[in-house]
């Protein structure tokens, strides 16, 4: 008598959120490959301007990541994330002027971002909706004005004369004055921030934040404390923004109070929505796109903000999922087909 053939156990279906995150990783990988090719070309031709411009775009992409954690995943619109970006920049600059060490500046920015983010989170998380946006906006403006009027921090001129430092990893080191070296370092730095944020958002904590964005009222009935989850998300976003800001004085050699003002926060929000909120990788692409537009259009006219405003309105009206929303669903379908037996 013939025995029945053993049946194969079908592979378990992958969580759609996990598939979406994997699609973002694919796009992040494409970005890294393109950035490496750009760095190789720039180093070969001895370019400085475009490598430094791309480095600045990556630094502000880190700020956009922080905004996306709050806006895209938690549903919190922060209009004051520049507070932590500027904080990281100023703390890093002051540390470098006292102790020219990258790791000292990194540690100081990490500590400052965590402590101030915790304090700011306790204040901002007392309110919801538009009031949360106004509170975050107000905190950033207050701190920005304090810095603007503090002579010890350079007042309106900012801190000038941040020294060039050597960034070392064991036996290997390079100077922050090297355009290609700093670009590659910032690329790796921002991708690490992206990877850490993606990992956190793919954990049960990340699922909780997404659930809160959908319906915070029901989350409490599942036994979770939304206030605690919101505070954790706020602190994580503050640390990401602070660590991104810590790189700015290494690139430009100075910091100014403008880094703390609404313009910086507003640009980050536009970056996230244009690239695609709730995708993480959209923040990276959006920052690169807006930086290119500012540089190219700004070389022709001083009214480049009109172009950015028109682009922003077009994305909001015709592409509510952002530019990444045109590509990521196709990658998700490809990944889903690979999963099927």
C-alpha positions, 0 to 999 in steps of 0.5 A, a space after each residue: 500500500 502506497 504511503 501518502 506523500 508528506 505535505 510541506 508546511 506552508 511558510 507563515 505569512 509575514 506581517 505586512 508591517 514587516 514587509 513594508 519595513 523590508 521594502 524600506 530597507 531595499 530602498 535604503 540599500 539603493 541609496 547607499 549604493 548610489 551614495 558610494 558611487 557618488 563619493 567615488 566619483 567626487 573623490 576621483 574628480 577632486 570635488 569639494 562643494 557637492 560632497 559637502 552639500 551631500 554631507 549636509 543633506 545627510 545630516 539634515 536627513 537625521 533630523 528628518 528621521 527624528 520627525 518621522 518617528 513622531 509624525 509617521 509612526 506615533 502620529 505626533 506633529 512636532 514643530 520644535 524638533 530643531 530644539 534637539 538638533 540645535 542642542 546637539 550642534 551647540 553641545 558638540 561645538 562647545 565640546 570640540 572647542 574644549 576637547 577636540 575629540 569626536 567621541 567626547 562630542 558624541 557622548 556629550 550630544 547623546 547625554 544632552 539629547 537624552 536629558 533635555 528630551 526627557 524633560 521636554 517630553 514630560 512637558 509636551 506629552 501633557 497635551 495632544 493634537 495641535 496643542 502638542 505641536 504648539 508646545 514643541 514649537 514654543 519650547 524651541 522658540 524659547 530656547 532659540 531666543 535664549 541662545 540668540 541673546 547669550 553672549 557666551 554662546 556667541 549670541 546672534 553670531 553663533 559659535 565660530 572657530 570649531 576646530 577640525 578633528 580627527 575621527 578615529 576608529 582604532 588604528 584608522 582615522 581621518 580628518 573632518 576636513 576631508 570631504 570624501 572621508 566625512 561624507 562616507 562617515 556621515 553616510 554610515 552614521 546616518 544609516 546606523 541611526 536609520 537601522 536603530 530606528 527601524 529595529 525599534 519600530 519593528 519591535 512590540 514597542 513600534 507596533 504599540 506606537 503605530 496602534 496609538 497613531 490609529 486609536 490611542 483610546 483603545 490602546 489603554 484597554 489593552 493594558 498599555 500606558 500611552 503616556 509612557 509609550 509617547 514619552 519613549 518615542 519622544 526621547 528616542 526622536 530627541 536623541 536621534 535629532 541631537 546626534 544628527 546635530 552633533 555632526 553639523 559643526 564638524 562639517 561647517 566649523 560653526 553653529 548659529 541660533 538659526 538651527 534652533 528656530 522654526 525654519 529648521 523644524 519646518 523644513 524637516 516636516 516638509 522633508 518627511 511629508 515629501 519623502 513619505 511619512 511613516 517610511 523612515 527611508 522617505 526622510 532620507 530621500 526627501 532630504 536629498 531632494 530638497 537639498 538639491 532643489 535649494 542648491 540648484 534653484 537657489 543658484 538661479 533665483 532667491 525665490 527657491 522657497 516658492 518651488 519647494 512650496 509648490 512641490 509640497 502642495 503637489 505631494 500633499 494633494 496628489 501623493 499623500 504617501 509621499 514620493 516613496 509611496 510610488 515605489 515602495 508598494 511595488 517592492 512590497 509586492 515583490 517581497 510578498 511573492 517571494 514569500 509564497 511557496 
